[in-house]
Every structure is written in C-alpha cells, then in structure tokens.
Amino acid sequence: MSASLQPIRRPGRGPARVVAAAALLTGCASIAATSSAEQQPMGPSPAVTVVVRVGGADESSVDLTGLGADPVALEAATTAVANLIVDPADVGTVVPAASSVAAAAQNGQDALISTSVPIAVTDQAFTIDLHSDEIAAALSGVRPRSTDIWVCTTSARTVQVSSQAPGAVPSDVASDTCQSAGSSLVRDGVVWTAQAAIGPVTEPSKLPWIAWILVALAVGVGVVLYLRRRRRERSDPILPPVH
C-alpha cells in the first residue's frame, strides 16, 4: 500500500514575469529620458565640435569642444557662434570648462578643451538657421581643419533638422536628443545650410514616474505571493511516499 505522491510545488512565475515586464518598461523610460552622448571632435586636429543646446529657462547654451585648439581662440569663437544663434544681448559670459591639457601633454596627445556660453531663448517654438560660411567665419580664430555642428534639446522640447548639405536628409522630430546639422573639412569647397525647428517647452513626461510605480507595485505583489506560498507550505508539508 502506498500513498499517492503529492505534486511538487514550484514557485509561481507570475510575479517574476510582472517584475521583469515592469523593469523592462522602466529601462525603456530611462532610455527615452536620457540625452544623447556628448559629441567629441573626430576629424583631423585642430578639430571643433559645436553643440547648440536648447531647453527651458537657464538650460540653453552654445558649447564648443576643441581638439588641439588654442583655449583663448576657442573662448572667443564660442561667443561668436552664440551670436549667430541668438541676439548678442541674449548671450552670457563664456565659462571655460575643464581641459585635458596636462594629461595630453604627458601622453604626447592633442589637448581636448571645452567652453560654454549660456544663451537666452524663448519658450515658444522657433527656428535656428545655420550657414557653413558663417560658422567658418566665427571659428576663424581657431582655424579648425574639421568642424561638426549639432543641435540638442532636453526632454522639454523637440527638434527637427533640415539640412541642405550634400547627402543630408531631414531628421525625425524628437526630444531629448542631438541631431547633426552639418560638418565641414578645410578647403573641401562644400557650402551647406541647415535649419533646426525647435518646439515649444512642454511639461516633462510622466512615463518614468509611472514605470517606477509599476515596479514598486510588482515587487510588492511578488513579495505578498511569496509569503503566502511559504505559509501554505508550512501548514501543508509535502510528505514523502510511503511504501
């Protein structure tokens, strides 16, 4: 005579799946809320990357990063480029950022130097018109051999860049991102224009908060179900088969 075997209980996978789904949603929200990586000069030295950052109040600036550039010339060029973006009265004081001069000198490499100047922009929609010749004139003191122009926004605004550079295509409307506006190489003879359409300031997305709330709820449900299962196992232990 033998007792029937009791089915072996396995932890439920439902809570784990809920937690995994919520974590995935959080990851997607985090990706959507993360701005694009910083653009660094990639061409022959001296090289300059211009980044026009547009956000809400006190969040807009023109940043220049120079590889092998003269620091004084780069600071002057930062203001000159900012004057092309907004009225000179809306351009603040240049703030030199930390540079890699000392480290570069030790390694025998070109120094990477960044400067930034705050700009005042409207909260309403507006456009930024860029021309390769005007950019080149503003950077003439640096004499870059290669130049890249980017327009970046925070999650509060959208941006769409339409460029007349050879081979360029209009970018999609996106927020919290960086869009390429144009690039130049010294004596390449290419003239380009670009227009960046900046959207109005909007309320920040609530998706990250919702995702974290879902994660907290999923974890709570999982803990409750786990404790209930453990309580049932203690009150109804699985008996070994009796022969």
C-alpha positions in Angstrom: 0.0 0.0 0.0 1.4 3.3 -0.9 0.2 6.9 -0.5 -0.2 8.9 -3.7 2.5 11.2 -4.5 1.8 14.9 -3.8 2.6 17.2 -6.7 5.8 19.2 -6.1 5.1 22.9 -5.7 7.2 25.3 -7.7 7.4 29.0 -7.1 4.9 30.8 -9.3 6.4 32.6 -12.3 3.7 35.2 -12.5 5.2 37.7 -10.0 8.6 37.3 -11.6 7.2 38.0 -15.1 5.4 41.1 -13.8 8.6 42.4 -12.2 10.6 41.7 -15.4 8.0 43.5 -17.5 7.9 46.5 -15.2 11.7 46.6 -15.1 11.8 46.5 -18.9 9.3 49.4 -19.1 11.5 51.3 -16.6 14.5 50.7 -18.8 12.7 51.9 -21.9 11.6 55.0 -20.0 15.2 55.6 -18.8 16.5 55.3 -22.3 13.8 57.8 -23.6 14.7 60.2 -20.8 18.5 60.0 -21.4 20.0 62.6 -23.6 22.4 61.6 -26.4 26.0 61.1 -25.7 28.4 64.0 -25.8 29.7 64.6 -29.3 33.5 64.8 -29.5 35.7 66.1 -32.3 36.5 63.2 -34.7 38.4 64.9 -37.5 42.0 65.9 -38.0 43.4 68.3 -35.4 42.6 71.1 -34.8 39.0 70.0 -34.8 36.0 71.7 -33.3 32.5 70.4 -32.4 29.8 73.0 -31.9 26.8 71.9 -29.9 23.7 74.2 -29.6 21.8 73.0 -26.5 18.2 74.3 -26.3 16.0 73.6 -23.3 13.8 75.6 -20.9 14.8 78.6 -18.8 18.5 78.5 -17.8 19.0 75.3 -19.8 20.3 76.7 -23.1 23.9 77.2 -24.2 26.4 77.0 -27.0 29.2 74.6 -26.3 32.4 74.2 -28.2 34.9 71.4 -27.8 38.2 71.8 -29.5 40.9 69.1 -30.1 44.3 70.7 -30.4 42.7 74.2 -30.3 44.0 77.4 -28.7 42.0 78.0 -25.5 41.7 81.8 -25.9 40.7 81.4 -29.5 38.1 78.8 -28.6 36.5 81.0 -26.0 36.2 83.9 -28.5 34.8 81.5 -31.1 32.2 80.3 -28.6 30.8 83.8 -28.2 31.0 84.4 -31.9 29.0 81.2 -32.7 26.4 82.1 -30.0 25.9 85.5 -31.6 24.8 83.6 -34.8 22.2 81.6 -32.8 20.6 84.4 -30.8 20.8 88.2 -30.4 24.1 89.3 -28.9 22.1 90.8 -26.0 20.9 87.2 -25.1 24.5 85.8 -24.9 26.0 85.4 -21.5 29.7 85.2 -20.4 31.9 82.3 -21.6 32.6 79.7 -19.0 35.7 77.7 -19.7 35.3 74.0 -18.8 37.9 71.6 -17.5 40.5 70.7 -20.1 42.9 67.8 -20.7 45.9 69.9 -21.3 48.1 68.4 -18.6 47.1 64.8 -19.3 47.5 65.4 -23.1 51.0 66.9 -22.6 52.1 63.8 -20.6 50.8 61.4 -23.3 52.0 63.5 -26.2 48.5 64.0 -27.5 46.4 67.0 -28.5 44.5 68.6 -25.7 40.7 68.4 -25.6 39.3 71.7 -24.3 35.6 72.7 -23.9 34.0 76.1 -23.4 30.4 77.0 -22.9 28.3 80.2 -23.0 24.7 80.5 -21.8 22.1 81.8 -24.2 18.5 83.1 -23.6 15.8 81.6 -25.8 12.1 81.9 -26.0 9.8 79.1 -24.5 7.8 79.2 -27.8 8.7 77.4 -31.0 11.4 79.0 -33.1 14.0 78.1 -35.7 17.8 78.2 -35.9 19.3 79.0 -39.3 22.9 77.8 -39.8 25.3 78.5 -42.7 28.7 76.9 -43.2 30.3 80.2 -44.2 29.1 82.0 -41.1 30.2 79.2 -38.9 33.6 79.2 -40.5 34.0 82.9 -40.0 33.1 82.6 -36.3 35.7 79.8 -35.9 38.4 81.6 -38.0 40.5 82.3 -34.9 40.7 78.6 -34.1 41.4 77.6 -37.8 39.9 74.2 -37.5 40.6 71.6 -40.1 37.3 69.9 -39.4 34.0 71.1 -37.9 30.9 69.4 -36.7 27.6 71.1 -35.8 25.0 69.6 -33.6 21.6 70.8 -32.2 20.5 69.2 -29.0 17.3 69.5 -26.9 16.2 68.4 -23.5 13.1 66.3 -22.9 11.1 69.5 -22.6 11.5 70.4 -26.3 11.5 68.7 -29.7 13.9 69.3 -32.6 13.9 68.6 -36.3 16.9 69.5 -38.5 16.6 70.0 -42.3 20.0 70.3 -43.9 21.0 71.2 -47.5 24.4 69.6 -47.1 25.2 67.0 -49.8 23.7 63.7 -48.9 21.9 65.0 -45.9 18.3 64.0 -45.1 15.8 65.8 -42.7 15.9 64.3 -39.2 12.8 63.0 -37.4 11.1 65.1 -34.8 12.5 64.0 -31.5 13.1 65.3 -28.0 15.9 64.9 -25.6 18.3 64.2 -28.4 21.1 65.5 -30.6 20.7 66.0 -34.3 23.6 66.6 -36.7 23.2 69.9 -38.6 26.3 69.8 -40.8 30.1 69.3 -41.0 33.0 70.8 -42.9 36.5 70.0 -43.8 39.0 72.7 -44.5 39.2 73.5 -48.2 36.6 71.0 -49.2 34.6 73.7 -51.0 31.3 72.4 -49.7 28.8 75.1 -48.7 25.8 74.0 -46.7 22.8 75.4 -44.9 20.6 73.9 -42.2 17.5 74.9 -40.2 16.6 73.4 -36.8 13.0 73.7 -35.9 12.7 73.9 -32.1 9.4 73.0 -30.5 7.8 74.9 -27.6 8.6 74.0 -24.0 6.2 71.3 -22.8 5.6 69.5 -19.4 8.1 66.7 -18.6 6.9 63.2 -19.4 5.3 61.3 -16.6 6.3 57.9 -18.1 9.4 57.4 -15.8 7.3 58.0 -12.7 4.6 55.6 -13.9 7.2 53.0 -14.6 8.7 53.2 -11.2 5.3 53.0 -9.6 4.6 49.8 -11.6 7.9 48.3 -10.5 7.1 49.1 -6.8 3.6 47.5 -7.2 5.0 44.5 -9.0 7.6 43.9 -6.3 5.0 44.3 -3.6 2.7 41.8 -5.2 5.6 39.3 -5.7 6.6 39.6 -2.0 3.0 39.0 -0.8 2.5 36.0 -3.1 5.9 34.5 -2.0 5.0 34.9 1.7 1.6 33.3 1.1 3.2 30.3 -0.7 5.7 29.8 2.2 2.9 29.9 4.7 0.9 27.3 2.8 4.0 25.0 2.6 4.5 25.2 6.4 0.8 24.4 7.1 0.7 21.6 4.5 4.1 20.0 4.2 4.8 17.6 1.3 5.1 14.1 2.7 7.5 11.6 1.2 5.9 8.5 -0.5 5.1 5.6 1.9 5.6 2.0 0.6 
